[in-house]
């Protein structure tokens, strides 16, 4: 799936649900779209998603050496 298709998913999804945002970050991560993965995970954390789960995901990015 291309980055353009991932962006289109955002339009289709309810983007005020922290669970959806967390999973969207997971999809971006699997697609090696690390910038958007971080964006969605951080947004999910701000909206009340499981802080520990998000911390672990962001730590994965740091271990990969991504910004």
MDAnalysis code that builds the backbone (N, CA, C; Angstrom):
import MDAnalysis as mda
import numpy as np

u = mda.Universe.empty(201, n_residues=67, atom_resindex=np.repeat(np.arange(67), 3), trajectory=True)
u.add_TopologyAttr("name", ["N", "CA", "C"] * 67)
u.add_TopologyAttr("resid", np.arange(1, 68))
u.add_TopologyAttr("resname", ["UNK", "UNK", "UNK", "UNK", "UNK", "UNK", "UNK", "UNK", "UNK", "UNK", "UNK", "UNK", "UNK", "UNK", "UNK", "UNK", "UNK", "UNK", "UNK", "UNK", "UNK", "UNK", "UNK", "UNK", "UNK", "UNK", "UNK", "UNK", "UNK", "UNK", "UNK", "UNK", "UNK", "UNK", "UNK", "UNK", "UNK", "UNK", "UNK", "UNK", "UNK", "UNK", "UNK", "UNK", "UNK", "UNK", "UNK", "UNK", "UNK", "UNK", "UNK", "UNK", "UNK", "UNK", "UNK", "UNK", "UNK", "UNK", "UNK", "UNK", "UNK", "UNK", "UNK", "UNK", "UNK", "UNK", "UNK"])
u.atoms.positions = np.array([
    [0.846, -1.176, 0.000],
    [0.000, 0.000, 0.000],
    [0.893, 1.241, 0.000],
    [0.568, 2.167, -0.825],
    [1.383, 3.373, -0.946],
    [1.032, 4.372, 0.152],
    [1.900, 5.366, 0.312],
    [1.646, 6.417, 1.291],
    [0.377, 7.184, 0.946],
    [0.121, 7.353, -0.343],
    [-1.091, 8.058, -0.761],
    [-2.332, 7.302, -0.301],
    [-2.299, 5.986, -0.421],
    [-3.439, 5.191, 0.026],
    [-3.588, 5.267, 1.534],
    [-2.476, 5.315, 2.255],
    [-2.537, 5.451, 3.704],
    [-3.194, 6.768, 4.086],
    [-2.846, 7.844, 3.384],
    [-3.460, 9.139, 3.666],
    [-4.951, 9.093, 3.400],
    [-5.351, 8.378, 2.359],
    [-6.766, 8.263, 2.062],
    [-7.494, 7.519, 3.172],
    [-6.836, 6.565, 3.801],
    [-7.452, 5.865, 4.918],
    [-7.810, 6.824, 6.043],
    [-6.967, 7.800, 6.257],
    [-7.210, 8.769, 7.313],
    [-8.525, 9.491, 7.090],
    [-8.817, 9.814, 5.870],
    [-10.056, 10.513, 5.546],
    [-11.250, 9.624, 5.845],
    [-11.107, 8.331, 5.608],
    [-12.219, 7.408, 5.803],
    [-12.448, 7.056, 7.271],
    [-11.442, 7.144, 8.069],
    [-11.539, 6.745, 9.463],
    [-11.934, 7.916, 10.348],
    [-12.521, 7.573, 11.459],
    [-12.815, 8.590, 12.462],
    [-11.499, 8.891, 13.152],
    [-10.966, 10.080, 12.930],
    [-9.621, 10.368, 13.409],
    [-9.596, 10.938, 14.815],
    [-10.729, 10.852, 15.530],
    [-10.719, 11.300, 16.917],
    [-10.799, 10.124, 17.881],
    [-10.559, 8.924, 17.377],
    [-10.579, 7.715, 18.200],
    [-9.134, 7.276, 18.439],
    [-8.659, 7.296, 19.681],
    [-7.260, 6.961, 19.940],
    [-6.877, 5.542, 19.535],
    [-7.818, 4.614, 19.609],
    [-7.520, 3.232, 19.211],
    [-7.276, 3.152, 17.712],
    [-8.098, 3.829, 16.947],
    [-7.919, 3.838, 15.495],
    [-6.600, 4.504, 15.140],
    [-6.292, 5.608, 15.798],
    [-5.026, 6.297, 15.523],
    [-3.831, 5.411, 15.861],
    [-3.911, 4.679, 16.972],
    [-2.827, 3.777, 17.356],
    [-2.624, 2.707, 16.275],
    [-3.723, 2.139, 15.809],
    [-3.616, 1.097, 14.782],
    [-3.175, 1.659, 13.437],
    [-3.585, 2.874, 13.135],
    [-3.120, 3.514, 11.909],
    [-1.610, 3.724, 11.978],
    [-1.104, 4.093, 13.143],
    [0.339, 4.179, 13.343],
    [1.012, 2.838, 13.113],
    [0.367, 1.760, 13.561],
    [0.911, 0.417, 13.349],
    [1.008, 0.093, 11.855],
    [-0.029, 0.461, 11.110],
    [-0.030, 0.220, 9.661],
    [1.105, 0.998, 9.003],
    [1.235, 2.251, 9.366],
    [2.318, 3.070, 8.792],
    [3.678, 2.477, 9.128],
    [3.843, 1.993, 10.343],
    [5.108, 1.374, 10.744],
    [5.423, 0.175, 9.865],
    [4.426, -0.674, 9.638],
    [4.624, -1.864, 8.800],
    [4.980, -1.487, 7.367],
    [4.517, -0.309, 6.931],
    [4.799, 0.166, 5.574],
    [6.095, 0.977, 5.514],
    [6.848, 0.982, 6.634],
    [8.088, 1.754, 6.744],
    [7.865, 3.253, 6.594],
    [6.676, 3.706, 6.899],
    [6.343, 5.130, 6.899],
    [6.461, 5.618, 8.343],
    [7.710, 5.723, 8.813],
    [7.975, 5.970, 10.218],
    [7.536, 7.354, 10.681],
    [7.620, 8.325, 9.813],
    [7.206, 9.679, 10.172],
    [5.719, 9.706, 10.539],
    [4.891, 9.106, 9.693],
    [3.461, 9.087, 9.984],
    [3.134, 8.153, 11.138],
    [3.878, 7.066, 11.281],
    [3.663, 6.175, 12.426],
    [3.828, 6.957, 13.716],
    [4.912, 7.717, 13.807],
    [5.161, 8.526, 15.009],
    [4.035, 9.544, 15.203],
    [3.619, 10.184, 14.128],
    [2.574, 11.204, 14.212],
    [1.284, 10.606, 14.785],
    [0.865, 9.471, 14.256],
    [-0.383, 8.861, 14.718],
    [-0.261, 8.334, 16.140],
    [0.871, 7.741, 16.479],
    [1.047, 7.238, 17.839],
    [1.050, 8.370, 18.851],
    [1.736, 9.447, 18.528],
    [1.771, 10.573, 19.464],
    [0.392, 11.208, 19.611],
    [-0.327, 11.281, 18.520],
    [-1.689, 11.830, 18.579],
    [-2.597, 10.920, 19.402],
    [-2.453, 9.601, 19.232],
    [-3.237, 8.642, 20.009],
    [-2.926, 8.782, 21.494],
    [-1.660, 8.963, 21.826],
    [-1.267, 9.128, 23.229],
    [-1.892, 10.392, 23.810],
    [-1.889, 11.473, 23.052],
    [-2.485, 12.727, 23.517],
    [-3.987, 12.581, 23.762],
    [-4.601, 11.680, 23.014],
    [-6.048, 11.499, 23.115],
    [-6.441, 10.419, 24.131],
    [-5.452, 9.856, 24.827],
    [-5.771, 8.930, 25.900],
    [-5.545, 7.461, 25.619],
    [-4.862, 7.133, 24.530],
    [-4.546, 5.725, 24.260],
    [-3.598, 5.209, 25.331],
    [-3.507, 3.911, 25.443],
    [-2.643, 3.247, 26.424],
    [-1.216, 3.779, 26.309],
    [-0.814, 4.555, 27.305],
    [0.486, 5.228, 27.263],
    [1.647, 4.244, 27.176],
    [1.549, 3.114, 27.872],
    [2.632, 2.136, 27.849],
    [2.772, 1.513, 26.468],
    [1.667, 1.183, 25.838],
    [1.713, 0.600, 24.494],
    [2.327, 1.583, 23.500],
    [1.952, 2.844, 23.612],
    [2.493, 3.862, 22.712],
    [3.982, 4.060, 22.986],
    [4.366, 4.079, 24.262],
    [5.779, 4.228, 24.617],
    [6.609, 3.115, 23.984],
    [6.099, 1.893, 24.031],
    [6.815, 0.759, 23.440],
    [6.952, 0.917, 21.925],
    [5.915, 1.391, 21.290],
    [5.962, 1.583, 19.838],
    [6.975, 2.675, 19.467],
    [6.935, 3.777, 20.203],
    [7.882, 4.859, 19.928],
    [9.318, 4.419, 20.213],
    [9.483, 3.564, 21.195],
    [10.807, 3.028, 21.494],
    [11.328, 2.186, 20.326],
    [10.423, 1.458, 19.667],
    [10.822, 0.694, 18.471],
    [11.410, 1.631, 17.425],
    [10.785, 2.782, 17.232],
    [11.289, 3.742, 16.253],
    [12.681, 4.230, 16.653],
    [12.853, 4.513, 17.928],
    [14.145, 4.982, 18.393],
    [15.219, 3.907, 18.180],
    [14.862, 2.657, 18.409],
    [15.808, 1.562, 18.230],
    [16.201, 1.387, 16.764],
    [15.317, 1.819, 15.861],
    [15.615, 1.763, 14.429],
    [16.455, 2.962, 13.990],
    [16.581, 3.935, 14.875],
    [17.349, 5.136, 14.552],
    [16.568, 6.136, 13.734],
    [15.238, 6.083, 13.815],
    [14.416, 7.045, 13.078],
    [14.145, 8.241, 13.947],
    [13.840, 9.362, 13.304],
    [13.523, 10.590, 14.047],
    [12.084, 10.560, 14.388],
])
